[in-house]
């Protein structure tokens, strides 16, 4: 859970507990009960949306890894094709160009899909020659399989990214709403608890113990060793 979400949830929970401790007073003040209910509703909404965002993030990471694996498989197939073509057409610049030998291999899914789409046709055209130079019939068939897998993995990953972005937007919206609700509720409580110093202390923000950039406190120095006198 991101620190900012964790901190805001902690603040909301602490404020909610303080209000609950003094509920008998709060419910007699204007819309006191509604303030409690609204704060709790916003709190639960952030928990739900944060959980959804974490799940969406995990899902996208999994699909990104699958896409990366598909890219590596595609690059492996391209290398295999080109190595067989080098063996078959060594010194034939026209054929080498046709197999894109010497050109930089694309590292993106989009570029690799385009290259595999092109090479699929070239492989079918020279399948007998490629088989005679190290590839098998299964290798020839695998070109189309790897190409299709890459297209599918790219599409799934892009959709997972969209879902993650939507979940993140919903989480951030819920986070902003709870922060606003905390401020409004705390201001209401300040008025409701006017004159009650103990209650006013309870509704104060919880100190942030996870401040960024602060190194841990150094250990206390060891007391000096004294040599017992004889």
Secondary structure by P-SEA (a helix, b strand, c coil): ccaaaaaaaaaaaaaaaaaaaaaaaaaaccaaaaaaaaaaaaaaaaaaaaaaaaaaaaaaaaaaaaaaaaaaaaaaaaaaaaaaaaaacccaaaaaaaacccccccccaaaaaaaaaaaaaaaaaaaaaaaaccccaaaaaaaaaaaaaaaaaaaaaaaaaaaaaaaaaaaaaaaaaaaaaaaaaaaaaaaaacccaaaaaaaccccccccccccccccccccccccccc
